[in-house]
Amino acid sequence: MITFYDNMVIAAYFLLMIVVGVVFKRMNKNTSDYFRGGGSMLWWLVGATTFMSFISAVTYTGAAGKAYETGTFVFVVYMANGVGFFISYLYFSKRFRQTRAVTAIEVVRERFGKANEQFFTWMVVPFGVIHGGVWLYSLGIIISTVFGVSMEMTVISVGITVLIISLLGGSWAVVASDFMQLMIMVPVAFVMAFLSLREVGGVGDFIDKLPTSQYNWSELADSKIVWLWVIASFSKQFFSVNNTNDGYRFLAVKDSNQAKKASLMASILFFTITFVWFIPPMAASILFPDLSAVDSLKPLGEKAVDGVYLAMGIELLPVGMIGIMICAIFAATMSSMDSTLNRNAGIFVRNFYKPILRKSANDKELFRVSMITTVVLGGLVILSAIFFSELEGINLFDINMRLGAMISLPFMIPLTWGIIYQDTPRWAGWSTVLLGMLISYIIQTHIGPEALLEFIGVDKPWSKRELIDVMFFSNVFAVIVFCSAWFLGARKFRNTSPEKYHKDVEKFFVKINTPIDYEKENGHKGNDAQQYMILGNMCLVYGTFLSLLVFIPNDLTGRLCFVFIGGIMLIVGFIFKKNYKKLKDKI
């Protein structure tokens, strides 16, 4: 299954990631550089990391399994991300950058006060560990299947590898590696889609042979459940994309206009790449109607559906390209995990350690604590992944969606509305979160899916799919409606907070509505040319390496696949080098 050439590609990929960390390490002069690139990054870098941060190995495992079972239905979540980022382009992204903060929780402090700063710090960091565990476990499924080692050993070894890489260069290395990983992941997705369509006989045969349930959603569940699930997904992703905590990516971009470009780039990528990604697992429903008969998936047992993307790669990819596919899956998880580790370390250091434990700490001490914090958080993520590996009876996609509805959504709501509405008392922030979590708890433990299905009028018998989906959208709707009403209704009680608080909030809103003048605020024009030069060189080097893989013994189609992947990276590299020379000539 795995050849010498595949191992060579994987080794070269990890070497590239380490080089990224080493090269960008020297760009970190203070904690602002380490946690947000000094607010100097160009839009295409931030757009890439924004997109990649919403992609994890769940896309290749749980979501791919969902595409195998339900076809186009899985597109909903990714289309919802695209809509969310387009709304960000219209309103939120530039305002996030205009906060001029280093961490997302610093924005919370300015908007809601110091008590909310501590409350949200200890909401974000622990739950970030849980999400990281889901992502790492998703990657563990793929790697343990390919190499035939235990899940626990896979999770530990992969987790330590990702942790080491994330330590090397702070946010500069994280964002640059995300861009390079995007340059690998997208071309591989196109190659997989092309080979899958060819295997089933072309686009026409693909459409004709698909099970009708892949596009006729009414066959999946009662139509009420289907459309309520769709509406809930779009509603949830609006808050997922546009809350202050997840808007931290835009703190790194150079100015207001580039923040808008970054969010638009992410939106376009979600609207386009999604369709390409899920062609292989949908084609697998034609080629592998019985997953229990697929040898490469037997180690996964009942969770075989989570490895369907891998099975397609093993079946279709030329010699050496399975390694590139594995790199793409590594890229998906590493981009989410390293971003989360860097963000949460920044939150702990700048929003708890410095203001609470060591107010006199200098940047050197904060750097040291940041690295220690990253190691601790990485270890907790590994333990969380091991826990998820022992769960039975629920797939990864459902875990991810339910975690989002139960845990993340309650604290996203005040962090989204808080950027739009300013006349709320300071207790509106933390109280909205607690209300949302209470609602989630009641729905999950005291109401149950049967009562909810009867309430909306779905006839028996109920499928397992319907029981899971009704819990998801009921949780989403209840949390959004009641928490939004609570937060916005609190505006009537604005006088319960001191006048100084409201004056501080007014200053905050003046600031977030004031465009960034980078040169005036920083005293220099930035390092645009350096960004183009470094990333351009990396694209040229790795693109050349991938292009040389054309000499691996394969048929003509297999060789052309390497030319395609390497060629795209080379083209981007040449464009960046050209832009570097233009900027250098202007200096």
C-alpha positions in Angstrom: 0.0 0.0 0.0 2.7 2.5 1.1 5.7 2.5 -1.2 9.2 4.0 -0.8 8.1 6.9 -3.0 5.1 7.7 -0.7 7.4 7.7 2.4 9.8 10.0 0.5 7.0 12.5 -0.2 5.8 12.4 3.4 9.3 13.0 4.7 9.8 15.9 2.3 6.5 17.4 3.5 7.5 17.3 7.1 10.9 18.8 6.2 9.1 21.6 4.4 6.9 22.3 7.5 10.0 22.4 9.7 11.7 24.7 7.3 8.7 27.1 7.4 9.0 27.2 11.2 12.7 27.9 11.1 12.5 30.5 8.4 9.7 32.5 10.0 11.0 32.1 13.6 13.3 35.1 13.0 10.3 37.4 12.2 9.1 37.1 15.9 10.4 40.1 17.8 7.6 40.4 20.4 4.3 38.7 21.5 2.3 40.6 18.9 4.5 39.0 16.2 4.3 35.6 17.8 0.5 35.6 18.2 -0.7 37.6 15.2 2.2 38.3 12.9 2.4 41.9 14.1 -0.8 42.7 12.2 1.4 42.7 9.0 0.2 39.8 6.9 -1.1 40.0 3.4 -4.6 39.0 2.5 -3.8 35.8 0.6 -1.9 34.5 3.6 -4.7 35.3 6.0 -7.3 34.1 3.5 -5.6 30.7 3.3 -5.2 30.2 7.0 -8.9 31.4 7.5 -10.1 28.7 5.1 -7.7 26.0 6.4 -8.7 26.7 10.0 -12.2 25.6 9.2 -10.9 22.4 7.5 -9.6 19.4 9.5 -9.2 15.7 9.0 -13.0 15.5 9.7 -13.4 16.7 6.1 -11.6 13.6 4.9 -13.1 11.2 7.5 -16.4 12.1 9.1 -17.6 14.4 6.4 -16.4 12.1 3.6 -18.3 9.3 5.4 -21.3 11.6 5.5 -20.9 12.2 1.7 -20.8 8.4 1.1 -24.0 7.9 3.0 -26.0 11.1 2.1 -24.3 12.6 -1.0 -24.9 16.3 -1.6 -26.5 16.7 1.8 -23.0 17.2 3.4 -22.5 20.2 1.1 -24.8 22.2 3.3 -22.3 22.8 6.1 -19.6 24.0 3.7 -21.9 26.2 1.7 -23.0 27.7 5.0 -19.3 28.5 5.7 -19.1 30.2 2.4 -22.2 32.3 3.1 -20.8 33.2 6.6 -17.5 34.4 5.2 -19.3 36.5 2.6 -21.2 38.2 5.4 -17.9 38.7 7.1 -16.6 40.3 3.9 -19.6 42.7 3.9 -19.4 43.6 7.6 -17.3 41.8 10.2 -13.8 41.1 9.0 -12.7 44.7 8.7 -14.1 45.5 12.1 -12.2 42.6 13.7 -9.0 44.0 12.3 -9.9 47.5 13.4 -10.0 46.4 17.0 -6.2 46.5 16.8 -6.0 43.7 19.4 -3.4 41.0 19.7 -5.8 38.2 20.9 -9.5 37.7 20.5 -10.1 37.9 24.3 -8.5 41.3 24.4 -11.5 42.4 22.2 -13.8 40.8 24.8 -12.2 42.8 27.5 -12.6 46.1 25.7 -16.2 45.3 24.7 -17.5 43.6 27.9 -15.0 44.3 30.7 -12.4 42.4 32.7 -14.8 39.9 34.3 -15.9 38.7 30.9 -12.3 38.6 29.8 -11.6 35.9 32.4 -14.9 34.1 31.9 -14.4 33.8 28.1 -10.7 32.8 28.6 -11.7 29.8 30.5 -14.5 29.0 28.1 -12.4 29.2 25.0 -9.2 27.4 26.1 -10.7 24.1 27.5 -13.2 23.7 24.7 -10.4 24.4 22.2 -8.7 21.3 23.6 -11.9 19.2 23.0 -12.2 20.3 19.4 -8.5 19.7 18.9 -9.0 16.2 20.2 -11.7 15.5 17.5 -9.4 16.8 14.8 -6.5 14.7 16.0 -8.6 11.6 16.3 -9.8 12.1 12.8 -6.2 12.2 11.5 -5.4 9.1 13.7 -8.1 7.1 11.8 -6.4 7.7 8.5 -2.8 7.1 9.7 -3.5 4.1 11.8 -5.3 2.5 8.8 -2.4 3.2 6.4 0.4 2.1 8.6 -1.4 -0.6 10.6 -0.5 0.7 14.0 -2.7 1.2 17.0 -4.9 4.2 17.3 -3.4 5.3 20.6 0.2 5.1 19.2 -0.9 7.0 16.1 -2.6 9.8 18.1 0.3 10.2 20.4 3.0 10.3 17.7 1.0 12.5 15.3 0.1 14.8 18.2 3.7 15.2 19.3 4.7 15.9 15.7 2.1 18.6 15.2 3.0 20.1 18.6 6.7 20.3 17.7 5.9 22.0 14.4 3.5 24.5 16.0 6.2 25.6 18.5 8.8 26.6 15.9 7.7 30.0 14.6 4.5 31.3 16.2 1.7 32.8 14.1 4.1 33.5 11.1 5.0 29.8 10.8 1.4 28.7 11.4 0.0 31.0 8.7 2.8 30.3 6.2 2.5 26.5 6.7 -1.3 26.8 6.3 -0.7 28.5 2.9 1.7 25.8 1.8 -0.7 23.1 3.0 -3.5 24.7 1.0 -1.2 24.5 -2.1 -1.0 20.8 -1.6 -4.5 20.0 -0.5 -6.5 21.7 -3.3 -4.6 20.2 -6.3 -4.8 16.8 -4.6 -8.6 17.2 -4.3 -8.9 17.9 -8.0 -6.8 14.9 -8.9 -8.9 12.6 -6.7 -12.1 14.0 -8.2 -10.8 13.5 -11.8 -9.7 9.9 -11.1 -12.9 9.1 -9.3 -15.1 10.4 -12.2 -12.9 8.5 -14.7 -13.3 5.2 -12.7 -17.1 5.4 -12.7 -17.2 6.2 -16.4 -17.3 10.0 -16.5 -19.6 12.7 -15.3 -22.7 11.3 -17.1 -22.3 7.8 -15.6 -21.5 9.3 -12.2 -24.8 11.1 -12.1 -26.7 8.2 -13.6 -25.3 5.6 -11.2 -25.5 7.6 -8.0 -28.1 6.3 -5.5 -31.1 8.6 -5.6 -30.7 9.3 -1.9 -27.4 11.1 -2.8 -29.4 14.0 -4.3 -33.0 13.4 -3.2 -32.8 14.4 0.4 -36.3 13.3 1.2 -35.1 9.7 1.1 -32.7 10.4 3.9 -35.3 11.5 6.5 -38.6 13.2 6.9 -38.6 16.4 4.8 -39.3 18.5 7.9 -36.1 17.2 9.5 -34.1 17.7 6.4 -35.0 21.4 5.9 -34.8 22.2 9.6 -31.3 20.7 9.6 -30.3 22.8 6.6 -31.6 26.0 8.2 -30.0 25.2 11.5 -26.6 24.6 9.8 -26.7 27.9 8.0 -27.7 29.7 11.2 -25.0 28.0 13.3 -22.3 28.7 10.7 -23.2 32.4 10.6 -22.2 32.6 14.3 -19.3 30.2 13.9 -17.7 32.4 11.3 -18.5 35.9 12.6 -17.9 35.8 16.3 -15.0 37.6 18.0 -13.2 34.4 19.0 -13.0 33.0 15.5 -12.4 36.4 14.0 -8.9 36.3 15.6 -7.5 35.4 12.1 -8.3 38.9 10.8 -6.2 40.5 13.6 -3.1 39.4 11.7 -4.0 41.0 8.4 -2.3 44.2 7.3 -5.3 46.6 7.0 -9.1 46.9 6.7 -9.3 46.3 2.9 -7.0 43.3 3.1 -9.2 41.8 5.9 -12.2 42.0 3.5 -10.2 40.4 0.7 -9.1 37.6 3.1 -12.7 36.8 4.1 -13.8 36.9 0.4 -11.1 34.5 -0.5 -12.3 32.1 2.2 -15.8 32.4 1.0 -14.9 31.7 -2.7 -12.9 28.7 -1.7 -15.8 27.2 0.3 -18.2 27.7 -2.6 -15.9 26.1 -5.2 -13.6 23.5 -3.5 -16.5 21.8 -1.6 -18.0 20.2 -4.7 -14.6 18.8 -5.7 -13.8 17.4 -2.3 -16.8 15.2 -2.0 -16.9 13.6 -5.5 -14.6 10.7 -4.4 -16.7 9.6 -1.4 -19.9 9.9 -3.5 -18.2 7.9 -6.3 -17.3 5.3 -3.6 -21.0 4.7 -3.0 -21.0 3.4 -6.6 -17.7 1.5 -6.5 -17.9 0.2 -2.9 -21.6 -0.4 -2.1 -20.5 -2.8 0.7 -17.7 -1.3 2.8 -17.2 -4.4 4.8 -15.7 -6.1 1.7 -13.0 -3.4 1.2 -9.8 -4.8 2.6 -8.2 -1.4 3.4 -11.1 -0.5 5.6 -11.3 -3.7 7.7 -9.1 -2.4 10.5 -11.7 0.3 11.1 -14.5 -2.2 11.9 -17.8 -0.4 12.4 -16.2 3.0 11.6 -15.2 1.9 8.1 -17.3 4.7 6.6 -14.9 7.2 8.1 -12.0 5.8 5.9 -13.8 5.8 2.6 -11.8 8.7 1.2 -8.6 6.8 2.0 -10.0 3.7 0.3 -10.6 5.7 -2.9 -7.0 7.0 -2.8 -5.5 3.6 -2.3 -7.7 2.3 -5.2 -7.1 5.1 -7.7 -3.9 7.1 -7.0 -0.7 6.4 -8.9 2.4 5.2 -7.1 3.8 7.9 -4.9 0.6 10.0 -4.8 -0.9 8.2 -1.8 1.9 10.0 0.2 0.7 13.3 -1.2 -2.9 12.5 -0.2 -1.7 11.7 3.3 0.2 15.0 3.3 -3.1 16.7 2.3 -4.9 15.0 5.2 -2.0 16.0 7.6 -2.4 19.5 6.3 -6.1 19.7 7.1 -5.6 18.7 10.8 -2.3 20.5 11.3 -3.8 23.8 10.0 -6.6 23.6 12.6 -4.5 22.3 15.4 -1.5 24.6 15.2 -3.8 27.6 14.8 -5.8 26.6 17.9 -2.6 26.0 19.9 -1.1 29.3 19.0 -4.4 31.2 19.6 -5.1 29.5 23.0 -1.5 30.0 24.2 -1.9 33.7 23.3 -5.1 33.9 25.2 -3.7 32.2 28.3 -0.5 34.3 28.3 -2.0 37.8 27.4 -5.4 37.4 29.1 -4.6 35.5 32.2 -0.9 35.0 32.9 0.1 38.7 32.4 -3.0 40.5 33.8 -3.6 38.1 36.7 -0.5 36.2 37.6 2.5 38.4 36.4 1.6 42.0 35.6 5.2 42.9 35.5 6.2 40.1 33.0 8.4 41.3 30.1 8.3 39.9 26.5 11.1 37.4 27.1 9.2 35.8 30.0 5.9 35.8 28.0 7.7 34.1 25.1 8.9 31.3 27.5 5.5 30.9 29.1 3.9 30.8 25.6 6.0 27.8 24.6 5.3 26.0 27.9 1.6 26.7 27.5 1.6 25.3 24.0 3.2 22.1 25.2 0.6 21.6 28.0 -2.3 22.3 25.7 -0.9 20.0 23.1 -0.7 17.2 25.6 -4.3 17.7 26.7 -5.4 17.6 23.0 -3.6 14.2 22.7 -5.5 12.9 25.7 -8.8 14.2 24.4 -8.2 12.4 21.1 -7.5 9.1 22.9 -10.8 9.5 24.7 -12.7 10.1 21.4 -11.1 7.0 19.9 -12.8 4.9 22.6 -16.3 6.1 21.9 -18.6 3.8 20.0 -21.9 4.2 18.1 -21.4 7.7 16.8 -19.4 8.9 13.8 -17.0 11.8 13.6 -19.2 14.2 11.7 -21.9 13.9 14.3 -19.4 14.4 17.1 -18.2 17.6 15.5 -21.6 19.0 14.8 -23.0 18.2 18.2 -20.0 19.6 20.0 -20.5 22.8 18.0 -24.2 23.0 18.9 -23.8 22.1 22.6 -20.5 23.9 23.5 -19.4 26.4 21.0 -22.6 28.0 19.9 -23.6 29.5 23.3 -20.5 31.6 23.6 -20.5 32.6 19.9 -23.8 34.5 20.2 -22.7 37.3 22.5 -19.4 37.5 20.7 -21.2 38.1 17.4 -24.0 40.4 18.5 -21.6 42.3 20.7 -19.8 43.6 17.5 -23.1 45.0 16.2 -25.0 46.3 19.3 -23.2 48.4 21.9 -25.8 49.4 24.5 -25.8 46.2 26.5 -24.8 45.8 30.2 -21.6 44.0 30.9 -23.3 41.0 32.4 -25.0 40.3 29.1 -21.9 38.5 27.8 -21.3 35.8 30.4 -25.0 35.4 31.3 -25.9 34.6 27.7 -23.3 31.9 27.6 -24.6 30.2 30.8 -28.2 30.4 29.5 -27.2 28.7 26.3 -25.3 25.9 28.0 -28.3 25.4 30.4 -30.6 25.1 27.4 -28.3 22.6 25.7 -28.1 20.5 28.9 -31.9 20.4 29.3 -32.5 19.4 25.6 -29.8 16.7 25.7 -30.8 15.2 29.1 -34.4 16.0 29.9 -36.3 16.2 26.6 -34.7 13.7 24.2 -35.2 13.1 20.5 -38.5 11.2 20.7 -40.3 14.1 22.3 -38.9 16.5 19.8 -39.9 14.3 16.8 -43.4 14.0 18.2 -43.5 17.8 18.7 -42.7 18.6 15.1 -45.0 15.9 13.8 -42.7 13.3 12.3 -44.3 9.9 11.9 -42.9 6.7 13.4 -40.8 4.6 12.9 -37.9 6.9 13.5 -34.5 6.2 12.0 -31.2 6.6 13.9 -30.4 9.4 11.5 -33.6 11.3 12.4 -32.9 10.8 16.1 -29.4 12.4 15.8 -30.4 15.2 13.5 -33.4 16.4 15.5 -31.2 16.8 18.6 -28.8 18.9 16.5 -31.2 21.4 15.0 -33.4 21.6 18.1 -30.3 22.5 20.1 -29.2 25.1 17.6 -32.6 26.8 17.3 -33.3 26.9 21.0 -29.8 28.3 21.8 -29.9 30.9 19.0 -33.5 32.1 19.8 -33.4 32.2 23.6 -29.8 33.5 23.8 -30.3 36.2 21.2 -33.5 37.3 22.9 -31.7 37.4 26.2 -28.7 39.3 24.9 -30.7 41.9 22.9 -33.3 42.2 25.6 -30.6 43.1 28.1 -30.3 46.4 26.3 -33.3 47.6 28.3 -31.1 47.2 31.4 -28.1 49.1 30.2 -28.2 51.3 33.3 -27.3 48.4 35.6 -23.7 48.9 34.5 -21.7 51.9 35.5 -21.4 54.9 33.1 -17.6 54.4 32.8 -18.3 51.0 31.2 -20.6 52.5 28.6 -18.0 55.2 27.8 -15.4 52.6 27.3 -17.7 50.7 25.0 -18.4 53.9 23.0 -14.6 54.3 22.5 -14.4 50.7 21.4 -17.0 51.2 18.7 -15.4 54.3 17.5 -12.1 52.3 17.1 -13.6 49.4 15.3 -15.3 51.7 12.8 -12.0 53.6 12.1 -10.1 52.1 9.1 -6.5 51.0 9.6 -3.7 53.2 8.2 -0.9 50.8 8.5 2.0 53.1 7.6 0.8 55.9 9.9 0.1 53.6 12.9 3.3 51.5 12.6 5.8 54.0 11.2 6.8 51.7 8.2 5.3 50.1 5.2 5.5 46.5 6.4 7.3 43.5 5.0 5.1 42.7 1.9 8.1 42.0 -0.3 9.6 39.5 2.2 6.4 37.6 2.4 6.2 37.2 -1.4 9.9 36.2 -1.5 9.8 33.5 1.2 6.6 31.9 0.1 7.6 32.2 -3.6 10.8 30.4 -2.9 9.1 27.7 -0.9 6.5 27.1 -3.7 9.3 26.9 -6.3 11.4 24.4 -4.3 8.5 22.1 -3.3 6.8 22.5 -6.7 10.1 21.3 -8.4 10.3 18.3 -6.0 6.7 17.3 -6.8 7.2 17.8 -10.5 10.3 15.5 -10.5 8.0 12.7 -9.2 6.9 12.4 -12.8 9.8 10.0 -13.2 8.2 7.5 -10.8 7.1 4.4 -12.8 3.5 5.1 -13.6 1.2 5.2 -16.6 0.8 8.5 -18.5 -2.2 9.6 -16.5 -0.3 9.0 -13.2 2.7 11.0 -14.5 0.4 13.9 -15.6 -1.1 14.0 -12.1 2.3 14.9 -10.7 2.8 17.5 -13.4 -0.5 19.1 -12.5 0.2 19.3 -8.7 3.8 20.4 -9.1 2.9 22.8 -11.9 0.3 24.7 -9.9 2.8 25.2 -7.1 5.5 26.4 -9.6 3.1 28.8 -11.2 2.2 30.4 -7.9 5.9 30.5 -7.0 6.8 32.4 -10.2 3.9 34.9 -9.7 5.1 35.6 -6.1 8.7 36.1 -7.2 7.5 38.5 -9.9 5.5 40.4 -7.2 8.6 40.4 -5.0 10.7 42.0 -7.7 8.1 44.7 -8.3 7.9 45.6 -4.6 11.6 45.5 -4.3 12.1 47.9 -7.2 9.7 50.4 -5.5 11.7 50.5 -2.3 
